[in-house]
Amino acid sequence: MTAPARSALARAENDPAGLSDEAYVDLLAADGEELEALAELADEVRREVVGDQLTFVANRNLDTAVVRDPEHVAALADEAWALGATEVCVQGPLPPDAPDRGQLDLLALITGRAPLHVHGFRPAEVADGAARLGLSPREFLETARDAGLGSVPGTAARILDDDIRARLTGGTDIPAARWIELITTAHEVGLRSTATMVYGHVETPADQVAHLRTLAAIQDRTGGFTEMIAMPIPPEALPAGGFPDVQREHGPHADTTRETRALYAVTRLLLHGRIAHVQAAWPKFGPGLTEAVLRGGADDVGGLLLDGVLDPSAGAEAGRALTLAEVEALAADLGRTPRQRTTVYGDPPADRVAVLRGGTP
């Protein structure tokens, strides 16, 4: 083990969140025995914070475009409820030809059918919804909250650095400061959110640490993040031709297993005392990598993504449902107890648990 890694790990044992940026960068490069020691430490911190549970939420995805068909929305909400879901995750921007009140209409359609928690509207979609209605983002979020919005996704954060965001999207992303403003406003009006990172493109380990520091600072101000999720960038999200000028380990052809394990472990350490839950992005990983990050700092597998039969293609993660049996088998392999949770990590009503398990409410 190298001297910098040995020193950083020794200090992290006593103060996981107290290392310098440089020390976390050293840990992100961990490999071999260093990586195993880092993952073991992150797993110990995980155990101290949340115990030996493997949590999950029963949810389904719904594409915002379905607002054009209210009857279909109602049927999808009914099906999600019948399957035992507690959450509907609304994904994607409002179609240009949708009514200006489309997001609010969607909330009313879903919550009018069943008491489902609606998790929806990324920061850019909040800005769009507000502009369509001539409201400030705060006014829009308050209106949406009162109409049934339960929480917002902290996605599209990518890396909160404007140069990186511009390279990834050709300048179409909202600025990092705007993303921070919108997610902070959501927290201020009482809406919790996830925190995210998309990695494996042009960012450096130092950029990853800076991103985590930004999220930590937001959490210090608002306490609004429920969990942290790090996701590798999918190849289809990279610009055509990639980034030929970037000579580094990261990217679609990198050793993503090593990088992902190190990043998840550092995430657990750096955010210790701020964000209790680290979610394994299982739709982006294979079973092996999912289990690896759960052994190295992560404690949650997120949503089951129940497909149903009415519209199994709804949402960007269509076809990637996780069954209750698979969660229970994974928990057994990890030596943990599976626990169904709500979106904000509470306990769901007993009737919801019973329906998901194939019983009657």
C-alpha positions as CSV (number, residue, x, y, z in Angstrom):
1,M,0.0,0.0,0.0
2,T,1.4,3.4,-0.9
3,A,2.2,5.9,1.9
4,P,-0.4,8.5,0.8
5,A,-3.2,5.9,0.7
6,R,-2.1,4.4,4.0
7,S,-2.1,7.8,5.6
8,A,-5.4,8.8,4.2
9,L,-7.1,5.6,5.3
10,A,-5.7,5.9,8.8
11,R,-7.1,9.4,9.1
12,A,-10.4,8.4,7.6
13,E,-10.9,5.7,10.2
14,N,-11.2,8.5,12.9
15,D,-12.8,11.2,10.7
16,P,-14.3,9.9,7.4
17,A,-15.5,13.3,6.3
18,G,-12.4,15.2,7.5
19,L,-9.8,14.6,4.8
20,S,-8.4,17.1,2.4
21,D,-9.4,17.2,-1.2
22,E,-6.0,15.8,-2.1
23,A,-6.4,12.8,0.2
24,Y,-9.8,11.9,-1.3
25,V,-8.2,12.2,-4.8
26,D,-5.5,9.7,-3.6
27,L,-8.2,7.3,-2.4
28,L,-10.0,7.6,-5.7
29,A,-6.9,6.1,-7.3
30,A,-7.0,3.1,-5.0
31,D,-6.4,-0.3,-6.5
32,G,-5.5,-3.8,-5.3
33,E,-5.1,-4.1,-1.6
34,E,-5.6,-0.3,-1.2
35,L,-9.0,-0.6,-2.9
36,E,-10.0,-3.5,-0.7
37,A,-9.0,-1.6,2.5
38,L,-10.9,1.5,1.3
39,A,-14.1,-0.6,0.5
40,E,-13.8,-2.3,3.9
41,L,-13.6,1.0,5.7
42,A,-16.5,2.5,3.7
43,D,-18.6,-0.6,4.6
44,E,-17.8,-0.2,8.3
45,V,-19.0,3.4,8.1
46,R,-22.1,2.3,6.3
47,R,-22.8,-0.2,9.0
48,E,-22.3,2.4,11.8
49,V,-24.7,4.8,10.0
50,V,-27.6,2.6,8.8
51,G,-27.0,-0.8,10.1
52,D,-27.3,-4.1,8.2
53,Q,-30.4,-3.4,6.2
54,L,-30.8,-3.4,2.4
55,T,-33.5,-0.9,1.6
56,F,-35.6,-0.5,-1.5
57,V,-38.7,1.4,-2.7
58,A,-41.6,-0.1,-4.7
59,N,-42.0,2.3,-7.6
60,R,-42.7,2.6,-11.3
61,N,-41.5,5.0,-13.9
62,L,-43.9,7.2,-16.0
63,D,-42.9,9.3,-18.9
64,T,-44.1,12.9,-18.8
65,A,-45.4,12.6,-22.4
66,V,-48.3,10.5,-21.2
67,V,-50.0,13.7,-20.0
68,R,-51.5,13.8,-23.5
69,D,-53.6,10.8,-22.6
70,P,-55.3,11.3,-19.2
71,E,-57.1,8.0,-19.3
72,H,-53.8,6.2,-19.8
73,V,-52.3,8.1,-16.9
74,A,-55.2,7.0,-14.7
75,A,-54.8,3.4,-15.8
76,L,-51.0,3.4,-15.1
77,A,-51.6,4.9,-11.6
78,D,-54.2,2.3,-10.9
79,E,-51.9,-0.5,-12.0
80,A,-48.9,0.8,-10.0
81,W,-51.1,0.9,-6.9
82,A,-52.4,-2.6,-7.6
83,L,-48.8,-3.9,-7.9
84,G,-48.0,-2.5,-4.4
85,A,-46.1,0.7,-5.5
86,T,-45.8,3.6,-3.1
87,E,-44.0,5.9,-5.6
88,V,-44.4,7.0,-9.2
89,C,-41.3,8.5,-10.7
90,V,-42.2,11.0,-13.4
91,Q,-39.4,11.3,-16.0
92,G,-38.6,13.6,-18.9
93,P,-39.5,17.2,-20.0
94,L,-43.0,18.3,-20.7
95,P,-43.7,17.9,-24.5
96,P,-43.7,21.3,-26.3
97,D,-47.3,20.8,-27.4
98,A,-48.5,19.9,-23.9
99,P,-50.7,22.4,-22.0
100,D,-48.7,24.8,-19.9
101,R,-50.3,23.3,-16.8
102,G,-49.2,19.9,-18.0
103,Q,-47.0,19.1,-15.0
104,L,-49.7,20.1,-12.5
105,D,-52.4,18.2,-14.5
106,L,-50.2,15.1,-14.3
107,L,-49.9,15.4,-10.5
108,A,-53.7,15.7,-10.2
109,L,-54.2,12.7,-12.5
110,I,-51.9,10.5,-10.5
111,T,-52.7,11.5,-7.0
112,G,-56.4,11.6,-7.8
113,R,-56.3,7.9,-8.4
114,A,-54.3,6.7,-5.3
115,P,-52.2,8.2,-2.5
116,L,-49.0,7.6,-4.5
117,H,-45.8,9.6,-3.7
118,V,-44.9,11.5,-7.0
119,H,-41.2,11.9,-7.5
120,G,-40.7,14.2,-10.4
121,F,-39.4,17.3,-12.3
122,R,-35.7,17.7,-12.5
123,P,-34.3,21.3,-12.0
124,A,-34.5,22.2,-15.7
125,E,-38.1,20.9,-15.8
126,V,-38.9,23.0,-12.8
127,A,-37.6,26.1,-14.6
128,D,-39.6,25.2,-17.7
129,G,-42.8,24.6,-15.7
130,A,-42.4,28.0,-14.0
131,A,-41.7,29.8,-17.2
132,R,-44.8,28.3,-18.9
133,L,-47.0,29.6,-16.1
134,G,-45.3,32.9,-15.6
135,L,-44.3,31.9,-12.0
136,S,-41.0,32.1,-10.2
137,P,-39.4,28.6,-9.5
138,R,-40.4,29.0,-5.9
139,E,-44.0,29.7,-6.7
140,F,-44.1,26.8,-9.2
141,L,-42.6,24.4,-6.6
142,E,-45.0,25.5,-3.9
143,T,-47.9,25.1,-6.4
144,A,-46.7,21.7,-7.4
145,R,-46.2,20.6,-3.8
146,D,-49.7,21.6,-3.0
147,A,-51.0,19.7,-6.0
148,G,-49.3,16.5,-4.9
149,L,-45.6,16.6,-5.8
150,G,-43.8,14.6,-3.1
151,S,-40.1,15.1,-4.0
152,V,-37.9,16.0,-6.9
153,P,-35.0,14.1,-8.6
154,G,-31.6,15.6,-8.1
155,T,-30.6,14.3,-11.6
156,A,-29.0,16.2,-14.5
157,A,-26.4,17.4,-12.0
158,R,-23.8,15.5,-14.1
159,I,-20.7,17.3,-12.7
160,L,-21.4,20.7,-11.3
161,D,-18.8,22.5,-13.3
162,D,-19.8,24.7,-16.3
163,D,-16.9,23.8,-18.5
164,I,-17.6,20.1,-18.1
165,R,-21.3,20.5,-18.6
166,A,-20.7,22.5,-21.8
167,R,-18.5,19.8,-23.2
168,L,-21.0,17.1,-22.4
169,T,-24.1,18.8,-23.8
170,G,-22.8,21.4,-26.2
171,G,-24.0,24.2,-23.9
172,T,-27.6,23.0,-23.6
173,D,-27.4,22.3,-19.9
174,I,-28.5,24.8,-17.4
175,P,-25.5,26.4,-15.6
176,A,-24.3,24.7,-12.4
177,A,-25.3,27.7,-10.3
178,R,-28.8,27.5,-11.7
179,W,-29.1,23.8,-10.9
180,I,-27.9,24.5,-7.3
181,E,-30.4,27.4,-7.0
182,L,-33.3,25.3,-8.2
183,I,-32.6,22.2,-6.1
184,T,-32.0,24.4,-3.1
185,T,-35.3,26.1,-3.6
186,A,-37.1,22.8,-3.8
187,H,-35.5,21.9,-0.4
188,E,-36.6,25.2,1.0
189,V,-40.2,24.7,0.2
190,G,-40.2,21.3,1.9
191,L,-39.5,19.0,-1.1
192,R,-36.7,16.4,-0.5
193,S,-34.5,15.3,-3.4
194,T,-31.9,12.8,-4.4
195,A,-28.3,13.9,-5.0
196,T,-26.5,12.5,-8.0
197,M,-23.3,12.5,-10.1
198,V,-22.6,11.2,-13.6
199,Y,-19.0,10.1,-14.0
200,G,-16.7,8.5,-16.4
201,H,-16.4,11.1,-19.2
202,V,-14.1,14.3,-19.2
203,E,-14.1,14.9,-15.4
204,T,-11.0,14.2,-13.3
205,P,-10.9,12.7,-9.8
206,A,-10.4,16.2,-8.5
207,D,-13.6,17.2,-10.3
208,Q,-15.4,14.3,-8.6
209,V,-14.3,15.5,-5.2
210,A,-15.3,19.1,-6.0
211,H,-18.7,17.9,-7.0
212,L,-19.2,15.9,-3.8
213,R,-18.1,19.0,-1.8
214,T,-20.7,21.1,-3.6
215,L,-23.4,18.6,-2.7
216,A,-22.2,18.5,0.9
217,A,-22.4,22.3,1.1
218,I,-26.0,22.2,-0.2
219,Q,-26.8,19.6,2.4
220,D,-25.3,21.7,5.1
221,R,-27.6,24.5,4.1
222,T,-30.9,22.6,3.5
223,G,-30.7,19.0,4.8
224,G,-32.9,18.2,1.8
225,F,-31.0,15.3,0.1
226,T,-32.3,11.8,0.9
227,E,-29.5,9.8,-0.7
228,M,-26.5,10.0,-3.1
229,I,-26.4,8.1,-6.4
230,A,-23.3,8.0,-8.6
231,M,-24.0,6.8,-12.2
232,P,-21.6,6.0,-15.0
233,I,-22.3,7.9,-18.2
234,P,-23.9,5.6,-20.8
235,P,-22.0,5.5,-24.1
236,E,-25.0,6.9,-26.0
237,A,-24.9,10.0,-23.9
238,L,-21.4,10.9,-25.0
239,P,-20.9,13.3,-27.9
240,A,-20.3,11.7,-31.3
241,G,-16.6,10.9,-31.5
242,G,-16.2,11.1,-27.8
243,F,-13.3,13.1,-26.3
244,P,-10.1,12.2,-28.2
245,D,-8.2,14.8,-26.3
246,V,-8.9,13.2,-22.9
247,Q,-6.2,10.8,-22.0
248,R,-7.3,9.3,-18.7
249,E,-8.7,6.1,-17.2
250,H,-12.3,7.2,-17.2
251,G,-14.8,6.6,-19.9
252,P,-16.7,3.8,-21.5
253,H,-13.6,1.7,-22.1
254,A,-12.1,2.4,-18.6
255,D,-11.8,-0.1,-15.7
256,T,-15.2,1.1,-14.5
257,T,-15.3,-1.6,-11.8
258,R,-12.3,-0.3,-10.1
259,E,-13.3,3.4,-10.5
260,T,-16.9,2.8,-9.4
261,R,-15.9,0.9,-6.3
262,A,-13.4,3.6,-5.3
263,L,-15.9,6.4,-6.0
264,Y,-18.7,4.8,-4.0
265,A,-16.4,4.2,-1.1
266,V,-15.1,7.8,-1.2
267,T,-18.7,9.1,-1.5
268,R,-19.6,7.2,1.7
269,L,-16.6,8.7,3.5
270,L,-16.8,12.3,2.3
271,L,-20.5,12.6,2.8
272,H,-20.5,11.0,6.2
273,G,-22.6,12.9,8.7
274,R,-24.5,14.7,5.9
275,I,-26.2,12.2,3.6
276,A,-26.9,8.9,5.4
277,H,-27.9,6.8,2.3
278,V,-25.8,5.8,-0.7
279,Q,-27.8,4.1,-3.5
280,A,-26.3,1.6,-5.8
281,A,-27.3,2.6,-9.4
282,W,-28.3,-1.0,-10.2
283,P,-29.9,-0.2,-13.6
284,K,-26.5,1.0,-14.7
285,F,-24.5,-1.9,-13.3
286,G,-24.5,-5.6,-13.7
287,P,-25.3,-7.8,-10.7
288,G,-21.6,-8.2,-9.8
289,L,-20.8,-4.5,-9.6
290,T,-24.1,-3.8,-7.8
291,E,-23.1,-6.2,-5.1
292,A,-19.5,-4.8,-5.0
293,V,-20.6,-1.3,-4.3
294,L,-23.1,-2.6,-1.7
295,R,-20.1,-4.2,0.0
296,G,-18.1,-1.0,-0.2
297,G,-20.3,1.8,1.2
298,A,-23.7,1.6,-0.5
299,D,-26.8,0.6,1.5
300,D,-29.8,1.0,-0.8
301,V,-30.8,-0.4,-4.2
302,G,-33.4,2.3,-5.0
303,G,-36.6,1.4,-6.9
304,L,-37.9,-1.9,-8.1
305,L,-39.1,-0.1,-11.3
306,L,-42.3,-2.2,-11.6
307,D,-43.1,-2.5,-15.3
308,G,-46.7,-3.8,-15.2
309,V,-48.4,-4.8,-18.4
310,L,-50.1,-1.7,-19.6
311,D,-47.0,0.2,-20.7
312,P,-43.8,-1.6,-19.8
313,S,-41.8,0.8,-22.0
314,A,-42.7,3.9,-19.9
315,G,-39.6,5.6,-18.7
316,A,-35.9,5.6,-19.6
317,E,-35.2,2.5,-17.6
318,A,-37.8,0.3,-19.2
319,G,-37.2,-3.4,-19.0
320,R,-34.9,-3.2,-16.0
321,A,-37.3,-4.1,-13.3
322,L,-35.9,-5.7,-10.1
323,T,-38.0,-8.3,-8.4
324,L,-38.7,-8.6,-4.7
325,A,-37.1,-12.1,-4.8
326,E,-34.0,-10.7,-6.4
327,V,-33.7,-8.1,-3.6
328,E,-34.2,-10.7,-1.0
329,A,-31.5,-13.0,-2.5
330,L,-29.1,-10.1,-2.8
331,A,-29.7,-9.2,0.9
332,A,-29.0,-12.8,1.9
333,D,-25.7,-12.8,0.0
334,L,-24.8,-9.6,1.7
335,G,-25.9,-10.8,5.1
336,R,-28.4,-8.0,5.4
337,T,-32.1,-7.7,6.1
338,P,-34.2,-6.4,3.2
339,R,-36.5,-3.5,4.2
340,Q,-39.1,-1.9,2.0
341,R,-39.0,1.9,2.5
342,T,-40.9,5.0,1.4
343,T,-39.3,7.6,-0.9
344,V,-38.0,9.4,2.1
345,Y,-36.8,6.3,4.0
346,G,-39.8,5.8,6.3
347,D,-41.8,2.6,6.7
348,P,-44.6,2.1,4.1
349,P,-48.1,1.2,5.4
350,A,-48.6,-2.5,6.1
351,D,-51.1,-2.9,3.3
352,R,-48.6,-1.7,0.7
353,V,-46.1,-4.2,1.9
354,A,-48.7,-6.9,1.8
355,V,-49.8,-6.1,-1.8
356,L,-46.2,-6.1,-3.0
357,R,-45.7,-9.5,-1.5
358,G,-48.7,-10.8,-3.4
359,G,-51.1,-10.7,-0.5
360,T,-54.2,-8.6,0.1
361,P,-54.2,-5.2,1.8
